[in-house]
Amino acid sequence: MEWRTGLADFSDCLLAGLLVALASVPVVTAAPAFAAGCRVLDRARRGVARPLWTTFWADFRQAARGGLPFALGCLAAAVLFAVDLQVVGSMAGAGLLRPAVWVPAVTVAVVAVRTCEVVATGEPSWRRATAAAARETAAAPRNALLLAGAIGLAVVLAWMLPILALVVAGPLALAAVATGGRR
């Protein structure tokens, strides 16, 4: 009956991804939704607090209290990096300059995802969580690379099959929780 446990974990992961997508419909709630997904999957991974549906919404309300300014900052950073990529793409020598934009963009994405995970595992302040996430990313580069790979895989999956955008946040949240430094 070991496979049933694995299937339950997989279904929890997909349900969390679906709930994160649903809560992220207004784009400014994406970070609190992702933090709630991380918290729910962390609890499910440890065998605590089911059913997922009700605990997710309670965690989402709690994370949304301070997470909206963080989400707006992440949205602004994404727009800034998109504009930078357009500008660099139109310049001579774009092949050499693109990595100069992508490396900071990936680093910021890793710190943003790690911040949501830090909030999910107990830090109530988004500002202190961002500082802790940046320290943790610098202190554990292997975990940061694993998380960057998970982010890249999530982006590629959503790009290749857009319907997967509805559930890809669940496995990404699980990757964030699994590569976190606290346990």
C-alpha positions as CSV (number, residue, x, y, z in Angstrom):
1,M,0.0,0.0,0.0
2,E,3.1,2.3,-0.2
3,W,1.9,3.5,-3.6
4,R,-1.2,5.0,-2.1
5,T,0.8,7.2,0.1
6,G,2.8,8.4,-2.9
7,L,-0.4,9.0,-4.9
8,A,-1.9,11.0,-2.0
9,D,1.3,13.2,-1.9
10,F,1.1,13.7,-5.6
11,S,-2.6,14.6,-5.5
12,D,-1.9,17.0,-2.6
13,C,0.8,18.6,-4.7
14,L,-1.5,19.0,-7.7
15,L,-4.4,20.3,-5.5
16,A,-2.1,22.8,-3.9
17,G,-1.0,24.0,-7.4
18,L,-4.6,24.4,-8.4
19,L,-5.5,26.3,-5.3
20,V,-2.4,28.6,-5.8
21,A,-3.5,29.2,-9.4
22,L,-7.1,30.0,-8.2
23,A,-5.9,32.4,-5.5
24,S,-3.5,34.0,-8.0
25,V,-6.2,35.1,-10.4
26,P,-5.8,38.7,-9.2
27,V,-2.0,38.8,-10.1
28,V,-1.1,40.8,-6.9
29,T,-2.1,37.9,-4.7
30,A,0.4,35.4,-6.4
31,A,3.1,35.6,-3.7
32,P,0.7,35.1,-0.7
33,A,-1.0,32.3,-2.6
34,F,2.4,30.6,-3.3
35,A,3.4,31.1,0.4
36,A,0.1,29.4,1.4
37,G,0.8,26.6,-1.0
38,C,4.3,26.1,0.5
39,R,2.8,26.1,4.0
40,V,0.1,23.5,3.1
41,L,2.6,21.2,1.4
42,D,5.0,21.5,4.2
43,R,2.3,20.4,6.6
44,A,1.1,17.6,4.3
45,R,4.7,16.4,3.9
46,R,5.0,16.1,7.7
47,G,1.5,14.5,7.9
48,V,-0.1,17.4,9.7
49,A,-3.4,19.4,9.1
50,R,-5.6,17.9,6.5
51,P,-7.9,18.7,4.6
52,L,-5.9,20.8,2.3
53,W,-8.7,22.9,1.0
54,T,-9.6,24.6,4.3
55,T,-6.1,25.0,5.6
56,F,-5.0,26.6,2.3
57,W,-7.5,29.4,2.5
58,A,-6.7,30.1,6.1
59,D,-3.0,30.2,5.3
60,F,-3.7,32.4,2.3
61,R,-5.6,35.0,4.3
62,Q,-2.8,35.1,6.9
63,A,-0.1,35.4,4.2
64,A,-2.0,38.1,2.3
65,R,-1.9,40.5,5.2
66,G,1.7,41.5,4.5
67,G,2.4,39.8,1.2
68,L,0.6,42.2,-1.2
69,P,3.5,44.8,-1.2
70,F,6.0,42.0,-1.8
71,A,3.9,40.7,-4.7
72,L,3.7,44.2,-6.2
73,G,7.5,44.4,-6.0
74,C,7.9,41.1,-7.7
75,L,5.5,42.1,-10.4
76,A,7.5,45.4,-10.9
77,A,10.8,43.4,-11.0
78,A,9.3,41.0,-13.7
79,V,8.2,44.0,-15.8
80,L,11.6,45.6,-15.4
81,F,13.5,42.4,-16.5
82,A,11.1,42.0,-19.5
83,V,11.9,45.6,-20.6
84,D,15.6,45.0,-20.0
85,L,15.5,41.9,-22.2
86,Q,13.7,43.8,-25.0
87,V,16.3,46.6,-24.8
88,V,19.2,44.2,-24.7
89,G,17.8,42.2,-27.6
90,S,17.7,45.3,-29.8
91,M,21.4,46.2,-29.1
92,A,24.5,45.1,-31.0
93,G,26.2,42.2,-29.1
94,A,22.9,41.0,-27.6
95,G,24.3,37.5,-27.3
96,L,26.9,38.7,-24.8
97,L,24.5,41.0,-22.9
98,R,21.6,38.6,-22.4
99,P,23.3,36.6,-19.6
100,A,24.0,39.8,-17.8
101,V,20.2,40.2,-17.6
102,W,19.2,36.6,-17.1
103,V,21.6,35.9,-14.2
104,P,20.1,38.6,-12.0
105,A,16.6,37.7,-13.1
106,V,17.0,34.1,-12.1
107,T,18.6,35.1,-8.8
108,V,15.7,37.4,-8.0
109,A,13.2,34.7,-8.9
110,V,15.0,32.2,-6.6
111,V,15.0,34.7,-3.8
112,A,11.3,35.5,-4.4
113,V,10.3,31.9,-4.3
114,R,12.5,31.2,-1.3
115,T,10.9,34.3,0.5
116,C,7.5,32.7,0.1
117,E,8.9,29.4,1.5
118,V,10.4,31.3,4.5
119,V,7.1,33.0,5.2
120,A,5.4,29.6,4.9
121,T,7.7,28.0,7.4
122,G,7.2,30.5,10.2
123,E,8.5,34.1,9.5
124,P,5.5,36.4,9.7
125,S,7.3,39.5,8.3
126,W,7.8,39.6,4.5
127,R,10.7,42.0,4.9
128,R,12.6,39.8,7.3
129,A,11.7,36.8,5.2
130,T,13.2,38.4,2.1
131,A,16.5,39.1,4.0
132,A,16.5,35.5,5.3
133,A,15.8,34.2,1.8
134,A,18.7,36.2,0.4
135,R,21.1,34.9,3.1
136,E,19.9,31.4,2.6
137,T,20.3,31.6,-1.1
138,A,23.9,32.8,-0.8
139,A,24.7,30.3,2.0
140,A,23.4,27.3,0.1
141,P,24.2,27.7,-3.6
142,R,23.4,24.0,-4.3
143,N,19.8,24.4,-3.0
144,A,19.5,27.7,-4.9
145,L,20.6,25.9,-8.1
146,L,18.1,23.1,-7.5
147,L,15.3,25.7,-6.9
148,A,16.4,27.6,-10.1
149,G,16.1,24.4,-12.0
150,A,12.6,23.8,-10.6
151,I,11.6,27.3,-11.5
152,G,13.0,26.8,-15.0
153,L,11.2,23.5,-15.4
154,A,7.9,25.0,-14.2
155,V,8.3,27.8,-16.8
156,V,9.1,25.3,-19.6
157,L,6.2,23.0,-18.7
158,A,3.7,26.0,-18.6
159,W,5.1,27.2,-21.9
160,M,4.9,23.8,-23.6
161,L,1.5,22.9,-22.3
162,P,-0.3,26.0,-21.1
163,I,-2.9,24.0,-19.2
164,L,-0.2,22.9,-16.8
165,A,0.0,26.5,-15.6
166,L,-2.9,25.6,-13.4
167,V,-1.0,23.0,-11.4
168,V,2.7,23.7,-11.8
169,A,2.8,25.9,-8.7
170,G,2.2,22.8,-6.5
171,P,5.4,20.9,-7.6
172,L,7.3,24.2,-7.5
173,A,6.1,24.9,-3.9
174,L,7.1,21.4,-2.9
175,A,10.6,22.0,-4.4
176,A,10.9,25.2,-2.5
177,V,9.9,23.5,0.8
178,A,12.2,20.6,0.1
179,T,15.2,22.8,-0.6
180,G,14.6,25.0,2.3
181,G,17.2,25.3,5.0
182,R,15.0,24.8,8.1
183,R,13.8,21.5,9.4
